[in-house]
Amino acid sequence: MATKKSDTAIEIAGDYNMDEVLLVNHEGDKTDIKRMIVEFNIYESIYKNAVTGTLVIADAQNMIAKIPIQGTERLEFKLSTPGTRKLAHTVDASEETGHPFYIYKLTNKKQVSEGTMSYVLHFGSREFMRNLRVKVSQAYNGTMDDIVAQIFADKSYLDSRKRLLFEPTRNSDKVLIPNMRPFAAIDMISKKALAKNSKGAGYYFYETTKGFHFRSWESMCVTQGEHERPFKQQFQYSPVAVPPSESINKIQQDYMSVEGYEFLQNFHDVAANQALGAYGHKVITHNIFDKSYREDTFNYHDYFGTTKHAESTGDASDPIKFAVVDTPVDFDDKNLSDYEESKVTLQPTTRFLHDEDSGSFGIDVAADGITEARRASVAVQVAAGTRIKLQVKGQTFLEPGDVIFFRIKSIDAANKTEGKPDPQYSGRYIISKIRHRIANEVYKQVLECVKDGVHKPFSMTGVESFPGKASFDTPQFEDLYETDGFTDPSPNIHA
């Protein structure tokens, strides 16, 4: 691995500071294994409750037996970009000022040469291991963010000593946790959480290298529930080298340059999203208390403007940037959202379950159906939205949940000379996953990013009738017996 070049200056994009990587055994003895590391990876994601990572080791000292490695070791290091002074921009896994990781598995052990073996050490955060060792069995009463904070800090449960960045919730409820792991309990609460300054539903609970987050998708897109969140970094892809401008030096440009990109999904998977209720969804709520039922329907195009998105803050002056337009898609002249039975959910709910006149979300029981439909739609739109993978130079201040701006030129021949950005795929993305990778003396990151709309709105031409509808007025029926006619059942094949 690369050695530190400078504490305060970046010589080339991809420089990093990491003086040592200490492996601490069960007796507290520390061994610096930095020179033995072939590849160092850290993984963080808005879809994962904890940070994990791997070390690819080339061992010519029989460290595996001398320490010995048995799965109870800790890992200490500090990773930063040269010149970084803010603690929040450093991946601090030291025992003195940070939080060490925990080794839990060794895989791929093999002999690569005479006297040298290689293997992979797997590590995770303390909370990753703690979650596997304890269960939560307790009843709580309060706001959803307060309940999560209690489980997070309780010394009998997750017992985390890290920072928890949370978005306040507007709903309160009594919640019974029946012998569940802490992460599973918090995930259950996340599905019920309603943001204080939002009409959306559902939260994400995840760990980054800077701490834990309990927040909604909209909080990643906007601040205070309404203001567009500034992007942390701007990236651009150019197939040819572009000289730096007067305002940006070579190092800055290299950090903004994308070495390679890949669309994991170019646009919303309309077929899957239709079936999963992203566009149209009917929720039938059965009130167990008074034996009544209620039907609520969700319409993507009607509700899109009431919530915030990566490319749209919902402001009156901000055009609505649907991922798919609301023009007719079939002979019945309905758009995607008009098919309310694309997904039908039966949801039991009750009032006075805990002697309070509220439903499943701790709010008016009559709102349960549409709230659940909103939650399901947002989850599908994020998981199955436009997703892209970028390979960039390592920048320790980035973390999942941050906004980035990705500029990719349109391949339209008319735009080649002007360098206009692609109207749909350029723009604001939310980082959903980060892989930190140090290998071959360079620190790089692989970013997976997602957005739930488009950069510039699609043309809305006011089409009210499905194109080509008149060409197919009636279905075509043919009697197979009449079509086939008579066939000799035993033809002479030798004739």
N, C-alpha and C positions, 0 to 999 in steps of 0.2 A: 504494500500500500504506500501511497505518497507520504512524504514527510512534510511537516509544516514549513512553508516558505516565509510567511510573514504574518504577524499578529494583526497588523493594521492596514496592510495594503494588498489588493488583489492584483496579481500579475497577469493572470489569464482567467477567463470565465471558467468555472469548474474547480478553482482552488478551494481548499477547505482546511480547517484547523481541527485536528484530532490528535493530541499529543500521545495518548496511550489508550489501550483497551485492556481493562483489567478483568481477569476472571478470578472471582473470589470463592474459595471452596468452603465447605461446611465448618471448617475450623477458623475461618477468617483470614487465611493466607491468600495473598494477592499475587497473581502472575500476569505480567504484561504480554499479551498474545498478539499485539498489533502486527508484528513482522510475519506472523504465521497466517494472517488472513488473506485469502485470495479474493474473496468477494463479500461485501457487507451490505445487507438489505434490511430496510425498515418498512413496514407496511401499515398504513393508516387509511381509514375509510369511514364515510358517514353511515355505511351499512354494517359496520363492525363495532361492537361495544368496547374493544380493547386493541391496543397497539401490539403487533407481533413483529418478528424479524428472524433472519437467518444469518449465520456466519459460515462461509465455506473455508475450511481450514486445511492447510498443507502442513502436516505434523512430521517433522524429522527428529523430534526430541522425546517422543513417546509421552507427550503431555497427558494424553488420555489415561495413562496408567499412573503417572507420577502425582497428579493432583489429588485423587483420581476423579474423573468426571462421572457423576452418577445421577444427575438430574436435579440436584439441590443447590447448584451454584448460582451466583449472582454475576451480573455483567455491568461494569462501570465504564463510562466514557463521556466525553463532551464533544459534540459536533457543531461547528459553526462556520459561517462564511467569514473570511478575513475582513476586519474592519467593523464587525458587528459589536456594538456595545450594549444593545438592549438584551436583557436576559430572555425576553419573550422570543427573540430571534435565534436562540441557541437550543439545541437538543441536549438537555442536561440530564444525564443518567448517572451522575456522580453521587456518592453517598453523602458528601458534605453539604451540597447545595441543591441537589436534584433528587431523582428517584431511580435507583438502579433497576435493571431488567432482571428477569429470572430465567435461567436455563431450565428447560423442561424435557428436552428430547435430543437424541443423537441419531442421525440417519446417514445412509449412503457411505458407510465406512468401507474403504477399499485400499488396497496396496497399489500405489501409482509408480513406484520405482524402488530400487534397493534402499531400504532404510527410510522410506517416506510413505506415509499413508495420508489419505484425505478423508474428510467426513464433514457433515453439516450439523452445526449446532442450532437448535431452534430456541428462541427466547420470546418471552411475553412480559407485559407489565405485571406489577404486583397484583393489581386488581384482576387481571386475567386468571391468575392462579387462585386468588382469594375466592373468586366467584365459584370455583369448582369445589371449594372446601366447606362452604357454609350454606345454610338455607334460611329463608325468611319466613317466619310464621307469626304474623301479627296483624292486628286491625289498625287502620289509620283513619284520621278524620282531618280534612283541611284541603288547601289548594293542591293541585297536582304537583306543582313545582316544590312545594314544601314537603310533600310526602317523599318525593324522589330525594330531596336533600337529606331527609332523615335516614333513609336506607343507605344513602351514599356515605354518610359520616358515622353511622352507628357502629360502635366497636364490636358488636356481636354479628354484624352483617358485612357490608363491603369494606367498612373501616378505611376509606381512602383518605389520604392526607394531601391530595392534590387539589388544584383549582377546579371548580365547577362553574362554568359559564352557562347561566340559565336564562331562558326567556320567561317572564312571569305569565302565569295562566289565569284565565278569568273564571274557571269553573272549580268548584269545591265538591267533595263527595266523601263518603265513607267507603274505604277500600279494605277488603279482607285479602291478605296474601296467604294462600294455603300451602305452606311448605315448598316454596319455590326458590330457585337460585336467585341471587340479587339482580343479575342482568335480566333474567326472564321476568321478574317482578316489575322492574323498571320498564321493560319493553311493553308489558301489559298496560301499565299506566300511560305510556307514551301514546297508545292508541286512543286513549280517552282524553288526552290533554288538548285544550283549546286555548290558543294564544290570546293574551289580554287585548292587544290592539289589532286583531285580525278576525275575519270571518271564516278562516280556514279551519281544518281539523287535523290532528295528528302531529306527533313530534318525532324527532330523531334523538337517540341517546348514543353518543359515540366518544371515543377517546382519540386525541391527536397527541403528538409529541409535546404539546404545550399544556395539555390538561383535558378535562372532560367537557362535553357540551350536552345540554338538554334544550332543544330548540325546534322550532317549526321550519319547514322549507321556506316559508315567506321571510323569516328572519335572516336567512342566508342571502335573500334577494334585496331586502330593504332594511333600513334602520328605523327604529321607533314605530314600526308598522306602516310607514308611509313614504319615507324618503329613500331615493335610490342609493343603494350601497356603493361606495367608490370601489373600483377594481384595484386589487393588490398589485397586479402586474399586467403588462400588455405584451402579448406574443404575436409574432408574425412569421409567416412562412414565405420564403422566396427561393425558387429553384436556382437562382443565380446570385452570386455575391453582390451585395449592395454596399457601397461605401458609406461610412457613418456621416450623419448630418452635423451641422455646426453645434446643435444643441445636445447631441448624444455622442459620447465617445465610443471607441471600439469595444471596450469591456461591457458597457451598458447595452450596446447593440447585440453583443453575443449572448447576454443574459435574456434578451427579448426574442432572440431568434429560435425558431423551432427546427431541430435537426431532422425530425421526421414526424409525420402524423398519420393516423389511420382512423377512419370513421367506423366505429363499432356498430353504429346504427345511424343511417343517414337521416331518417325522420321517424316519426312515431309509427310503430307497427300497428297499422290500422286494424288488421284482422284480430290480433291479440288484444288490443285495447278495447275493441268493440265487445269482445267476449268477456273481458274483465271489468267492464262497467266504467271505463274512462269517459265515454261520451254520453251514453244513456244508461240509466240504472233505476230500477224500481225497488224500493225497500218497503216491505210489508211488516209493520211493527205490531206485535201482538201484546197488548197490555194485560199481563197476568192478573193484575189487581182487580180491574173492573171488567175483564173478559171482552174488551173491545179490540178492534184492530183498525189500523190506519195505513193508507197507501201514500207514499211520497215518491215523486219522480225527480231525478236529477237530469239536467240538460246542460251539457258541456258549454255550448255557445251562450246560453243564458247566464250561467254562473261565472264564466271566465273573467269577466271584467270586475267582479266583486272581490277578487283576491289578487295577490301580488305574484309576479312571475320574474324569471331571470331577465327577460327583455321588456317587461311591462310592469309599471308600478301601480297601475289602476287609476292614475290621475286622469281627470277629465280631459286634459290636453294631450294625453298620451294615447296614440292610436292603439286599438286592440289588435294584438299580434297572435291570433290563433295559430296553433300548429297545423290545423286543417280548417278549411273554410266551411261555411254553412250552406253550400249549394247542394241541390238534389243529387243523390247518388244512385237512385233506382227509379223504376217506372212509376212508383207511387209518389214521386216527387218529394220524398222525405230526405232530410239531411242526416248525417251520422247521429246527431243527438236526438232525433225524433224517434228512434227505435228504443223506447224506454224499457222494453223487455229483453234487450240484449243481455242484461243480467238482472235476475230477480233474486232478492235476498229476503229471507224470513228472519226477522230479528225479534226475539222475545225481550220484553222490557216490562218494568213495573214501577209504580209509584209506592212510596212508603216502605221500600225494602229495608231501609234503616231508619224508619220513622220520619222520613223527610219526603216532602212532595216534590220529587225530582226523578228523572229517568236515568238511563245508563251512563250519561255523560255528566251527571250532577247538575243538569239544567232542566228546563221544562221538558216533561216527558214527550210532549207533542213534537219536539224538535229532534228527537232521536233518529228518526228515519233519514231526514235530509242531511243531518250531521254525519251519519255513517256513510252516506253516499258521497259526500264531499271528501271525507277522509280516504275512502277507497279510490276515488278518482285521482286525487293528488298523488297518492302512493304509486299508482300505475303510471301516471304522466312522468314522474321523476325517474322511476325504474326503467321505463321503456321510451323515454324521450330521445332527442338527438344526443348521441354519445360519441365522444371523440377521445382518442388517446394521443397525447403529445409527449415527445421526448425532448427535454430541455436541460440546460445546465443547472446544477444543483443550487437551490436558493432556500436556505433553512427557514426563512420567515414565512413561507407558504405552508398552509395547512388545509385539510378538507373543510369545506364550508365557505372558503374564500371565493370572491368573485374575480375572474380574470377576463381580459378582453382578447379575443383571438381574431386576428385579421388574416383572412385568406383571400387571395385575388380570385375573381371570377374567371373562368376559362372561356367565357364568351369572347369570340374573336373581336367583337366591337369594343370590348373593354381592355384588351391586352395592353394597348399603348397607354391608356389612362390609369391602369392599375386599380380599377374600382373594386371594392370588396364584394364578395359574394353576398347577395341580398338576404339569403336565408341562413347560411352556415357561418358567416362571420358574426361577430358580436359578443355579447356577454354570456359567459358560462360559469357554472358553479363547479368548483373542484370537488369531485365525489370520492376520489381515491388518489393516494400518492404512494409511489414506491421510491424510497431513497436508495440509490445504488452507488456504492463506491467500489470501483474495480479499475485495474490498469491505470492507477494513479490519477483518476478523474472522478469527480463527484457529479452524478447526473440524477435527474428525477424523471420518472414516468408518471404523467398526470392523466387521470381519467376525468373528463369533465362532461357535464350534462346541462341541457337547458330544455324548458318546457314550452317554448314558443319559437318565433323566428325573429331575425334581426329587423327586417322591414316587412310590414304587413303584406299579405297576398292581395292581389287585385280582387275587389269585391264588385262584380259586374251586375249584381241583382238578378242573376239567373233564377227563375222560378220553376222551370220545367226541365226534366231530365233530357239531355241531348240524345237524339235518336229514338226517342219514345214513339214517335209516329210510325216508325218503320216496322214496329212489332205490335200490331193491334191485338192479335189473338194468338193463343198457343197453337201449335201444330201437332195433330194427333194422327198416327198411322197404325192401322191394324197389321200386326206382324204376319198373321196368316195370309192376308191379302197381298202384302208386300212381297213375301217369299214366293208365292205361287206354288205350283206342284213340282216336287222333286222325286225322281225314281228312287225308292229306298234301297235298291240293290243294283247300282249301275255296273256295267261291264267295264272294268278298268283296263282290260286288255284289248278292248276293241280298237 
